[in-house]
Amino acid sequence: MAIEINSLSRGALQNAVESTSANRTSASSTGGSRSAATAQGDSVSLTRSASQLQSLEQEISQMPVVDAQRVESVQRAMATGSFVIDPENSAENLLFMERALP
């Protein structure tokens, strides 16, 4: 989901992130309850690494999608004219991402 950040206040940005997280949580919980209801006689045991992955996934899902402080800092720098773009660094980053593609 794309978020328009040009005119969002910090509170509006946080609300957008929270609603995205809530949508993901409700979608995963409804899918999980259906499969649990159909497989009442089955049992599942998770390995230690699967349990760790599951807890990490839950932690990540609760993290904000956007670093609001970073966005605010960049917006302030752009508004004051102090935002500096390093063309060499930008080009290197683009090449790095391009090389990482399959």
Buried (B, 14 or more C-beta within 10 A) or exposed (E): EEEEBEEBEEEEBBEBBEEBBEEEEEEEEEEEEEEEEEEEEEEEEEEEEEEEEEEEEEEEEEEBEBEBEEBBEEBEEEEEEEEEEEEEEEEEEEEEEEEEEE
